[in-house]
Amino acid sequence: MHPFLVHRRWLALYLLFFLQAGVVLAEILLGTEKSLRGSLWTLLLPLLLLHAFSCLASWYLCRAIPLGKVGIGGVLAAQAGSGLLASTALVGVGWVAGPYLGAPVARLFHQGVVLVLVFAFFLYSLMVVLHYLFLALETSTKAEAAALEARILAREAELQSLRTQLDPHFLFNCLNSISALVTTDPKQAREMCGRLALFFRRTLDLGAQELVPLSAEVELARDYLAIEEARFGDRLRYELKVGPGASDRWMPPLILQPLLENAVRHGIGHLLEGGEIGVEVSWQREGLILRVENPCDPDRPRSRGAGVGLANVRQRLQAIYGAKSKVRVRDGGDRFEVVVRVPGQISALAEPRTQLAAAVGPDSRHLHESRKSHEQE
């Protein structure tokens, strides 16, 4: 259906334009015989309204003969023939109806019949041009929508891939610790098996969701640190602070735990005396702020592995929020700090596809563009 027939306001403005065109044509035909203005308006204004609907029909011809698929000669011939037919029909109706409004009106119309024909053809041609422009805009909009949909689907697939990744080193280290405890402390080995099972169950449950409350992320972080405490003993200490108003905020799952895993594996794990990990979560005007700080050995070996870690966190947040999220890393030699900022929502009702659409907009960078790596991994 023609867009003007769907939107009544557009149709009203369109008909108003043709009425004004009828007034202009009447003034041209009147010349010095201003006394016949009312009678000539009575003839021309209905004719122009009728012609307006004839011009609307060119929309369907434009769709049937699109530019680029038919030669320009064929397009011009078809549209010129259609416009001439519509203009001739308008002149024919006016020629027949004129005498019913009086001989003077009929005489003015007959004298200006060529002008009326040209004027009607011009209006028809103008509408043809506008219709082709509108169709070009419609095609461009559909192409952009299809490209955006493809990019969103690609990002959703990558997010699913990122969610399914688990760092095998954590599982291997825990299993090795359990194996060592089986002979020396069977009770603690059983407890660690239970904690590990609970941790992975919660990890899978949270990872299957789009958004989770921060309180759930904090609970998972506590489970993880409890497991690592059993492995490192007095070498691992931590302080976890949650600021007011932060616990009820919602965020993507499994963001905090990889930061802690990175701090344990590349910080505490390289220090014989161990150290304390500082975890602080707060809600500020710009969103949720997650800060993890840990001591580290300045001479520690640098791994180039492609594990989960900070790269996973950065990629996931970039895919969901684009420039609205930020991951800042500061390596001070003997101290390592990661600060993550996410928008932080007040509920889980946000539509993930809407977030992805915003992320692939013109202000966001492509997910796969080169990044300067600051990870410890």
Buried (B, 14 or more C-beta within 10 A) or exposed (E): EBBBEEEEEEBEEBBEBBBEBBBEBBEEBBEEEEEBBEBBBBBBBBBBEBBBBBBBBBBEBBEEBEEEEEEEEEBEEBBBEBBBEBBEBBBEBBBEBBEEBBEBBBBBBEEBBEEBBEBBBEBBBBBBEBBBEBBEEEEEEEEEEEEBEEBBEBBBEBBEEBBEBBBEBBEEBBEEBBEEBBEEEEEBBEBBBEBBEBBBEBBEEBBEBBBBBBBBBBEBBBBBBBBBBBBBEEBBBBEBEBEEBBBEBBBBBBBBBBBBBBBBBBBBBBBEEBBEBBBBBBBEEEBBBBBBBBBBBEEBEEBEEEBBBBBBBBBBBBBBBBEBBBBEBEBEEEBBBBBBBBBBBEEEEBEBBEBBBBBBEEEBEEBEEEEEEBBBB
